[in-house]
Amino acid sequence: MVDRRTFGKIVGSGAVAALGGLAAPPAAARAADPARAAGTGRAAGTILASGSTASATRRAQPEFGPVRQLDAGELNVGYVETGPAAGRPVFLLHGWPYDIHSYTAVAPLLAAKGYRAIVPYLRGHGTTRFRDAATPRTAEQSAFALDLVALMDALGIRQAVLAGFDWGSRTADVVAALWPERVKALVSVSGYLITNREANKQPLPPKAEWAWWYQYYFATERGRLGLDKNRHDLAKLIWAYASPTWKFDDATFDRTAAAFDNPDYVPIVIGNYRWRLSLAEGDPRHDDLEAQLARSPTIGVPTITIDAEEDPFVAPGNGSAYRAKFTGPYEHRALPGIGHNVPQEAPAPFAQAVTDADQLT
């Protein structure tokens, strides 16, 4: 059995930075909380209002306002927005298997400080849809970054603070590396997550390879079918493992799981993980961008990186593994007792990191 700390030592900083994402050895996930890891059935396609399916014993869940839709690049993007329209813009980016509700508490905190907080569904999630049925459902890192830049353009936002975790961190990192003029400041959970596919071809120690079970599962047709059939239960298993101290309830999970009923969810998730392992090709239109990213460019915008102590995939060394990749004004913060879903588990520290990064000089 590989516990979280042993796993970090086995993998080392390079492997974590190269592979990114999250994984859950099945036995470890069951040990984290068997009751929470057990599925309760697939959520409906519509995001439900707080309390609509929850029993009286479940705590009330904060809710966003209505989801807006906007054509931006290849997508019709679903997003929520709060705060003054003329406020300083900040984009809050979710990961997998999560959605915009990771930011239900963060966004109001930022709005109260004068920020215009914008939280989009990533491609393949929630109400975001491809505008053309013929568009390839590619899921390389540059595609997500281009989606974000297109949304900024559609909203008339030239520059913004970017903040994210998991896939959201990677997307924000890529935009900051390729288009630094668009980024006022950056908050990146888990630090530097730009994928280097050549590095990913190198094997890890056997115990570490075992821990990345879901990537190899998704590399098979069985895994694709399993994600499609069990998208609710698989995500809940990962939530329980990746955030072992977070006592989320069924209402909280089910609210997010509704976002997985997007018709492009399976091809985007499968495509992303297969692409990282060089088992799927990206869109040739993005080859030049991916060539730049393959050189692991540094990021020069003001940045705060966050490591969560209970996140199973925090690289050892308190941020030292990726410190050299950030060449501008910089701070690193560690959050004790917090797991992978940082903004939902620790909204106040996350919101504070956004405001502090915006002030870095």
CORGI-V365601 format. One record per residue. N is the residue number from 0. RES is the residue in three letters. PHI is phi as a letter, one per 30 degrees, with the letter a starting at -180 (NA if undefined). Layout:
BEGIN
n=N res=RES phi=PHI
n=N res=RES phi=PHI
END
This chain:
BEGIN
n=0 res=MET phi=NA
n=1 res=VAL phi=c
n=2 res=ASP phi=d
n=3 res=ARG phi=d
n=4 res=ARG phi=d
n=5 res=THR phi=d
n=6 res=PHE phi=e
n=7 res=GLY phi=d
n=8 res=LYS phi=d
n=9 res=ILE phi=d
n=10 res=VAL phi=d
n=11 res=GLY phi=i
n=12 res=SER phi=d
n=13 res=GLY phi=d
n=14 res=ALA phi=d
n=15 res=VAL phi=d
n=16 res=ALA phi=d
n=17 res=ALA phi=d
n=18 res=LEU phi=d
n=19 res=GLY phi=i
n=20 res=GLY phi=i
n=21 res=LEU phi=a
n=22 res=ALA phi=b
n=23 res=ALA phi=b
n=24 res=PRO phi=e
n=25 res=PRO phi=e
n=26 res=ALA phi=d
n=27 res=ALA phi=d
n=28 res=ALA phi=d
n=29 res=ARG phi=d
n=30 res=ALA phi=d
n=31 res=ALA phi=d
n=32 res=ASP phi=a
n=33 res=PRO phi=e
n=34 res=ALA phi=d
n=35 res=ARG phi=d
n=36 res=ALA phi=d
n=37 res=ALA phi=d
n=38 res=GLY phi=d
n=39 res=THR phi=b
n=40 res=GLY phi=j
n=41 res=ARG phi=d
n=42 res=ALA phi=d
n=43 res=ALA phi=d
n=44 res=GLY phi=d
n=45 res=THR phi=c
n=46 res=ILE phi=d
n=47 res=LEU phi=c
n=48 res=ALA phi=d
n=49 res=SER phi=e
n=50 res=GLY phi=i
n=51 res=SER phi=d
n=52 res=THR phi=b
n=53 res=ALA phi=d
n=54 res=SER phi=d
n=55 res=ALA phi=d
n=56 res=THR phi=d
n=57 res=ARG phi=d
n=58 res=ARG phi=d
n=59 res=ALA phi=d
n=60 res=GLN phi=c
n=61 res=PRO phi=d
n=62 res=GLU phi=b
n=63 res=PHE phi=d
n=64 res=GLY phi=d
n=65 res=PRO phi=d
n=66 res=VAL phi=d
n=67 res=ARG phi=c
n=68 res=GLN phi=b
n=69 res=LEU phi=b
n=70 res=ASP phi=d
n=71 res=ALA phi=a
n=72 res=GLY phi=i
n=73 res=GLU phi=d
n=74 res=LEU phi=c
n=75 res=ASN phi=c
n=76 res=VAL phi=c
n=77 res=GLY phi=d
n=78 res=TYR phi=a
n=79 res=VAL phi=c
n=80 res=GLU phi=b
n=81 res=THR phi=b
n=82 res=GLY phi=j
n=83 res=PRO phi=d
n=84 res=ALA phi=d
n=85 res=ALA phi=c
n=86 res=GLY phi=d
n=87 res=ARG phi=d
n=88 res=PRO phi=d
n=89 res=VAL phi=b
n=90 res=PHE phi=c
n=91 res=LEU phi=c
n=92 res=LEU phi=c
n=93 res=HIS phi=d
n=94 res=GLY phi=c
n=95 res=TRP phi=b
n=96 res=PRO phi=c
n=97 res=TYR phi=b
n=98 res=ASP phi=a
n=99 res=ILE phi=d
n=100 res=HIS phi=d
n=101 res=SER phi=d
n=102 res=TYR phi=c
n=103 res=THR phi=d
n=104 res=ALA phi=c
n=105 res=VAL phi=d
n=106 res=ALA phi=e
n=107 res=PRO phi=d
n=108 res=LEU phi=d
n=109 res=LEU phi=d
n=110 res=ALA phi=e
n=111 res=ALA phi=d
n=112 res=LYS phi=c
n=113 res=GLY phi=j
n=114 res=TYR phi=d
n=115 res=ARG phi=c
n=116 res=ALA phi=c
n=117 res=ILE phi=c
n=118 res=VAL phi=b
n=119 res=PRO phi=c
n=120 res=TYR phi=d
n=121 res=LEU phi=d
n=122 res=ARG phi=e
n=123 res=GLY phi=i
n=124 res=HIS phi=b
n=125 res=GLY phi=h
n=126 res=THR phi=c
n=127 res=THR phi=d
n=128 res=ARG phi=b
n=129 res=PHE phi=d
n=130 res=ARG phi=d
n=131 res=ASP phi=b
n=132 res=ALA phi=d
n=133 res=ALA phi=d
n=134 res=THR phi=d
n=135 res=PRO phi=d
n=136 res=ARG phi=d
n=137 res=THR phi=d
n=138 res=ALA phi=b
n=139 res=GLU phi=d
n=140 res=GLN phi=e
n=141 res=SER phi=d
n=142 res=ALA phi=d
n=143 res=PHE phi=d
n=144 res=ALA phi=d
n=145 res=LEU phi=d
n=146 res=ASP phi=e
n=147 res=LEU phi=d
n=148 res=VAL phi=d
n=149 res=ALA phi=d
n=150 res=LEU phi=d
n=151 res=MET phi=e
n=152 res=ASP phi=d
n=153 res=ALA phi=d
n=154 res=LEU phi=d
n=155 res=GLY phi=i
n=156 res=ILE phi=c
n=157 res=ARG phi=d
n=158 res=GLN phi=b
n=159 res=ALA phi=a
n=160 res=VAL phi=d
n=161 res=LEU phi=c
n=162 res=ALA phi=b
n=163 res=GLY phi=a
n=164 res=PHE phi=b
n=165 res=ASP phi=h
n=166 res=TRP phi=e
n=167 res=GLY phi=d
n=168 res=SER phi=d
n=169 res=ARG phi=e
n=170 res=THR phi=d
n=171 res=ALA phi=d
n=172 res=ASP phi=d
n=173 res=VAL phi=d
n=174 res=VAL phi=d
n=175 res=ALA phi=d
n=176 res=ALA phi=d
n=177 res=LEU phi=d
n=178 res=TRP phi=b
n=179 res=PRO phi=d
n=180 res=GLU phi=d
n=181 res=ARG phi=d
n=182 res=VAL phi=c
n=183 res=LYS phi=d
n=184 res=ALA phi=a
n=185 res=LEU phi=b
n=186 res=VAL phi=b
n=187 res=SER phi=b
n=188 res=VAL phi=d
n=189 res=SER phi=i
n=190 res=GLY phi=i
n=191 res=TYR phi=c
n=192 res=LEU phi=c
n=193 res=ILE phi=d
n=194 res=THR phi=d
n=195 res=ASN phi=c
n=196 res=ARG phi=d
n=197 res=GLU phi=d
n=198 res=ALA phi=d
n=199 res=ASN phi=d
n=200 res=LYS phi=d
n=201 res=GLN phi=d
n=202 res=PRO phi=d
n=203 res=LEU phi=c
n=204 res=PRO phi=e
n=205 res=PRO phi=e
n=206 res=LYS phi=d
n=207 res=ALA phi=d
n=208 res=GLU phi=e
n=209 res=TRP phi=e
n=210 res=ALA phi=d
n=211 res=TRP phi=c
n=212 res=TRP phi=e
n=213 res=TYR phi=d
n=214 res=GLN phi=d
n=215 res=TYR phi=d
n=216 res=TYR phi=e
n=217 res=PHE phi=d
n=218 res=ALA phi=d
n=219 res=THR phi=c
n=220 res=GLU phi=d
n=221 res=ARG phi=e
n=222 res=GLY phi=d
n=223 res=ARG phi=d
n=224 res=LEU phi=d
n=225 res=GLY phi=d
n=226 res=LEU phi=d
n=227 res=ASP phi=d
n=228 res=LYS phi=d
n=229 res=ASN phi=b
n=230 res=ARG phi=e
n=231 res=HIS phi=d
n=232 res=ASP phi=d
n=233 res=LEU phi=d
n=234 res=ALA phi=d
n=235 res=LYS phi=d
n=236 res=LEU phi=e
n=237 res=ILE phi=d
n=238 res=TRP phi=e
n=239 res=ALA phi=d
n=240 res=TYR phi=d
n=241 res=ALA phi=d
n=242 res=SER phi=b
n=243 res=PRO phi=d
n=244 res=THR phi=c
n=245 res=TRP phi=c
n=246 res=LYS phi=c
n=247 res=PHE phi=d
n=248 res=ASP phi=c
n=249 res=ASP phi=d
n=250 res=ALA phi=d
n=251 res=THR phi=d
n=252 res=PHE phi=d
n=253 res=ASP phi=d
n=254 res=ARG phi=e
n=255 res=THR phi=d
n=256 res=ALA phi=d
n=257 res=ALA phi=e
n=258 res=ALA phi=d
n=259 res=PHE phi=d
n=260 res=ASP phi=d
n=261 res=ASN phi=e
n=262 res=PRO phi=d
n=263 res=ASP phi=c
n=264 res=TYR phi=e
n=265 res=VAL phi=d
n=266 res=PRO phi=d
n=267 res=ILE phi=d
n=268 res=VAL phi=d
n=269 res=ILE phi=d
n=270 res=GLY phi=d
n=271 res=ASN phi=d
n=272 res=TYR phi=d
n=273 res=ARG phi=d
n=274 res=TRP phi=d
n=275 res=ARG phi=e
n=276 res=LEU phi=c
n=277 res=SER phi=i
n=278 res=LEU phi=c
n=279 res=ALA phi=b
n=280 res=GLU phi=d
n=281 res=GLY phi=d
n=282 res=ASP phi=d
n=283 res=PRO phi=e
n=284 res=ARG phi=d
n=285 res=HIS phi=c
n=286 res=ASP phi=e
n=287 res=ASP phi=d
n=288 res=LEU phi=d
n=289 res=GLU phi=d
n=290 res=ALA phi=d
n=291 res=GLN phi=d
n=292 res=LEU phi=d
n=293 res=ALA phi=d
n=294 res=ARG phi=d
n=295 res=SER phi=h
n=296 res=PRO phi=d
n=297 res=THR phi=d
n=298 res=ILE phi=c
n=299 res=GLY phi=c
n=300 res=VAL phi=d
n=301 res=PRO phi=e
n=302 res=THR phi=b
n=303 res=ILE phi=c
n=304 res=THR phi=c
n=305 res=ILE phi=b
n=306 res=ASP phi=c
n=307 res=ALA phi=c
n=308 res=GLU phi=e
n=309 res=GLU phi=c
n=310 res=ASP phi=d
n=311 res=PRO phi=d
n=312 res=PHE phi=b
n=313 res=VAL phi=d
n=314 res=ALA phi=d
n=315 res=PRO phi=d
n=316 res=GLY phi=j
n=317 res=ASN phi=h
n=318 res=GLY phi=i
n=319 res=SER phi=d
n=320 res=ALA phi=d
n=321 res=TYR phi=b
n=322 res=ARG phi=e
n=323 res=ALA phi=d
n=324 res=LYS phi=d
n=325 res=PHE phi=c
n=326 res=THR phi=c
n=327 res=GLY phi=c
n=328 res=PRO phi=e
n=329 res=TYR phi=a
n=330 res=GLU phi=b
n=331 res=HIS phi=b
n=332 res=ARG phi=b
n=333 res=ALA phi=c
n=334 res=LEU phi=c
n=335 res=PRO phi=d
n=336 res=GLY phi=i
n=337 res=ILE phi=c
n=338 res=GLY phi=c
n=339 res=HIS phi=d
n=340 res=ASN phi=d
n=341 res=VAL phi=e
n=342 res=PRO phi=d
n=343 res=GLN phi=d
n=344 res=GLU phi=d
n=345 res=ALA phi=b
n=346 res=PRO phi=d
n=347 res=ALA phi=d
n=348 res=PRO phi=d
n=349 res=PHE phi=d
n=350 res=ALA phi=d
n=351 res=GLN phi=d
n=352 res=ALA phi=d
n=353 res=VAL phi=d
n=354 res=THR phi=d
n=355 res=ASP phi=d
n=356 res=ALA phi=d
n=357 res=ASP phi=d
n=358 res=GLN phi=c
n=359 res=LEU phi=d
n=360 res=THR phi=b
END
